[in-house]
Amino acid sequence: MEMIDLVIIGGGPAGLSAAIYGARGGLQTVVFERALVGGQIILTAEIENYPGFEEVMSGFELIAKMQQQAEKFGVMFKEEEVIEIINHADHKKILTTESSYQAKAVIIATGASPRKLGVLGEERLTGRGVSYCATCDGALYRNKTVAVIGGGDSAIEEAMFLTKFAQKVYVIHRRDQLRAIHAIQQKAFQNSKLEFFFDTIVEEICGESQVHSLQLYHTKLRKKTELLINGVFIYVGIIPNNSLVKDFVELDPDGFIITDDDMHTLTKGFYVVGDIRQKTLRQVVTAVADGAIASFVAEKELIAEG
C-alpha cells in the first residue's frame, strides 16, 4: 500500500488551501471529497468580500479557481467517502468506500453544517434568498427587508449586523424570550430597524425563483400570517462534522475541535482546519488561512522526522 505524504479530508476552501500549500511544498497531496468539491460555499450565490477580487463571483466560481490552482500543482482528487481513520504510531490508515490508503499526516477539513429548519421551500431556495451567513450575504440586501430565524447570540448579533444594509429586519423566535445574553438583547431592542416576533414558528419559505415571503404560525394566538420579505437568514444552530476524528481530538462543548495556533490536535500527525475548528469567525478567508498554516506546519514536521 502506497504511503501518501499528506491526506486532506474535505474539499472546501480550507482543504483546497491546504492542498495548494502542501503540493507547492513538495508533498504528495491527496484530497478526499465524498461529493462536490467546495463544501457549503458553493451554495453562496455572490461573494464580494474575498480579498483581491473586486468583481462579485459565486462560491462555485471561487472554488473552481481554487481547484484548478491545486491541480496545477499536482494535487490528486479522489471522489471517495472516508469512513474511518485508524491511527498508528508512524502513519494513519484511511479507509474509504472504495479502498484503503496510508498517510504520514492528515488534515481534517470536513467543515460544519448549519442546522436546517426542515420546512417547505428551505432547500429549494437555499442560495436564492435563504442564507445561513449574514456576514457572507448581508450586503446583497441593501435597502431590502429580511428575516432572521433564531434567538441565540449568533442570531441576534447577525440580525444587528444586517441592519447596516437592510431597511427592515424581522427576528422570528419560537420562544417567548430571546436566548441571547442580556447585553446583546439590550442593544437589539434599542435598534429601530429590528422588529421581533415571539412565540412564532416558520411553517414555509415561499417563492418561485427567489424568496418572497414566510408563512408563520403564532403559537399563542393560534393564528397564521404571511410575512413579505426579500431574504431569510437561519440561525438555529451549526453542527460540526466531527465523527471521523472525535476519538483522536479534544472537543469543546458544542463539538468543535480544539487546536493550537498551528492547527495541531491532541494526536500527532492530525491537523484540523476550517469551520470544524473552534474559532470566532467562519469565513472563506479564515478557512484558507487555516489550511495554509496546517500544510506549512505539516511539511516542516515531516521534514524534521526524516
N, C-alpha and C positions, 0 to 999 in steps of 0.2 A: 504494500500500500504506500503510495507516494506521500511524502511529508511536505505539506504546504507551509510556507513561512507564515503567512497571515491570512486567516479566515475572518471575513466580516459577515455577520448575520444581520440582514436588513439593508434594503437599498434605498432608503430615504436620503435626505441631504446630509445627515451625519455620516451614514455609511458610505456614501459616494465620496464625500470629502476625505474620509479615512482611506478609501481605496486609492484615490489620486495621490495622496501623500505617501502611502505605502509603496505603490508601484514606482513612483518617482525616486523613492529612497532605495530602490533596488530589491525590494522584497517581492517574492512571488505572491500575488494577491488574488484571492478569490472571494467574490461576493455571492452570498446565497440570498435569494429573494423568492418567496413562495408564489407571489402574484406579480403584479406590475411593479417595475422599479419606480420608486418615487414616494411611496407611502402616502400620508394624509395630504401632503402639499399639492398633489396632482388634482385635488378637488377644489383648489382655490382658483377662481376664475381670473383674478387680476392681482399681480404683485407689483407694488410701486415703492417699497421701502427697502429693497435689497441693494446695498451699496454698489455703485458703479454702473447701474443700469438705469438710465434716465427714462427709457421707454417702458411703458407698462407691458408686462407679459404675464402669461398664465403660469400656474405652477407646473403644468405639463411641459411647457416650453423651457422653463428653467431646468427642470430635471433632465430633459433631453440633451441640453447643453452639457450638463454635468456628466451624464453617462457617456456621451461622445468623447469628452475630455479624458475620462477614466479609461475608456477602450483604447484611446490613442497611446496611453502609457503602458498598455499591455494587461490591464485588469481583465480577469475572466469572470463572466457572469453565469451563474447556474440557477435555473428556474426550478429549484427543488426546495421543499419544505424541510427544515431541520426539525427533527422530532426529539432528539436527545443529544446531550453533550456529556461525555464521560471524561472526568479529569484524572490524568495520570501525572506522575511527578515530572516527567520530561516532555510530555506532549498532551494534546487534547484530542479525543476521538469524537468526530462529528458524524452522527447518524442522520440520514435523510430518508425521505420516502423512496428514493431511487438507489442509494448506495451508502458507503461509509468512507470517511476521509480522516486524515491525521493532520494536525496543525501544531506549529510551535507556539503561536499566540492567537487569541481570539478576541475580536472586538464585537461587543453586543450593541446593535443599533436597532433594536426591534420596536422602539417607539412606545407611544401610548395612544389609546383610542378614547375619543370623547364618548361619554355615556350618552346614549340616544334617548329621546323621549319615547320613541316607538309609536308615533302617531301617524295617521294617514298624511301623505304628502311630504313627510320629512326626508325620506331617502330620495324620492324623485326630484325634489327641489334643492338638494344639497349642492352648493356652488351656484345656485340660481336664486339667491335670496336667503337661503338657510346657511348659516355660518356657525362655527364653533370658536371663532377667534376674532375678537373686536380689534386687536392690535393689527391683525393681518388685513382685515376688510373694512374697518370702520370708515376710512377716508372715502370709500366708494359711496357713502350715504350722506354726502353734504346736502344740507337743507331738505332732507327727507325724513320720513317717520319710520322708526324701527321699534322692535320689542326685544326685551331681554327676558329669558326664562330662567328663573332661579332666585335664590335668596341668600346665598352664602357670600363670603368675602369676594371671591372671583367675580361672581355675577354682578354685585353692586359696584365694585371697582371698575369693571368693564362698562357698566351702564353709564357711570360718570365720565369715563373716557369717551364714550360715544357722543356725549353732549357737546363735545368740541366740534362735531361735524353735523350731526342730525339736528333738525329743528325741534323734534319731539322724541322722547324715549319712554316707552312704557315698560315697567318692570312687573312681570307676572309671576306670582308665587303661590304655591298651593296651600301654604300655611297662613295663619292669621298674623304672623310677625316674621320679620327677617331673621336669618341665622348669622348674618354678618356681625362682626364685632361692633360695639357701641360707637366707637369713634367714626367708623366708616358709615354707619347708619345716620349719624348726625349730619355729616357732610351731604349725604344723599338727600335727606329730607329738606335740606336748605337749597337744593338745586331746583330752580324753577322749571327746567326743561324735563324733569323726571316726574312721571305720574305712576302711582302704584296700584296694582290690582292684587288684593289679598284673597285668600280662600278661592283661588281661581285655577282651573285646570285647562290646559290646551288640549282640545279634542282632535283638531285637524289643522294642518297648514295648507292653505288654499292658493291656487294659481295655476295658470296654464304653463307658460314657459318661464315665469318669474313669480316670486311670492307676491300675493295680492292682499291676503287677509288671514286672520286666525279665527277659528271657531272656538269660542270659550264657553266653559261651564262654571258658573259661580255656585260653589257648593253650599253656602249658607242660604243664598237667595233661591237656590234651585232653579236657576234661570240660565238660558243660553243666549249669547250675544255674538255678534261679528265685529271684529276689530280690524279696520283697514290699515295696512302697513306696507312698507316697501321692502323690509327685510327683518329677519328674526335671528337673534344670537342665543344659542342654547348653552347654558352653564349648569348642568345638573350632575357634574362630576366627570372625572377623567380616570381611565383605567390603564395602568402600566402593564405592558405586555412582558411580564417577568417570569413566566412559567418555566422557561428553559434553564434559567440560572438562579432561581430563588434559593436553591440549596447551597450555592457557592458564594453568595454575596450578602451584604448587610442591607436590609430594607428599612425605610422609615415607616411610620405608622400607616401611611397611605399606600405602601407597596412600591414606592420608587426606590431605585438603587442608590446607595450612598457611595460616593467615590471621593478621592482626594482631587487636588487641582490638576494632577497629571492623568486623571481618568482611571487610576488603579482601583481595584476592588480588593476584598479580603483574600482572594485567591490569586496566586502568582500566574501571570500569563493571561488573565482575564481583564479586559478593559471595557468600560461602559460609556456610551456617548449618546447625546441627543435627548429626546423627550422622556425616555425611560429613566433618566438620571434625575436625582433630587436637585432641583435648581429653581431659580427665581423666575427666569424668562424662558419660555419655549417658543423660539422663532427660528427661521431658517439660518439667520446669521449666527446665532449661538450654537446651533446644531453643527454647522460646518466648522466652527472653531473647535468644538469638542473633538470632532473627527480628526482634524489636523493634529491636535495635541496628542491624541491617543496613538496615532500611527508614528509620529515623531518619537515618542517615548518608547513604543514597542521596538522600533528599529534600533535605537541606541541600546536597549536592554538585550536584544537578541545578539547584537554585535559583541557586547560585553561578555555574554555567555559563550561566545565562540561557535 
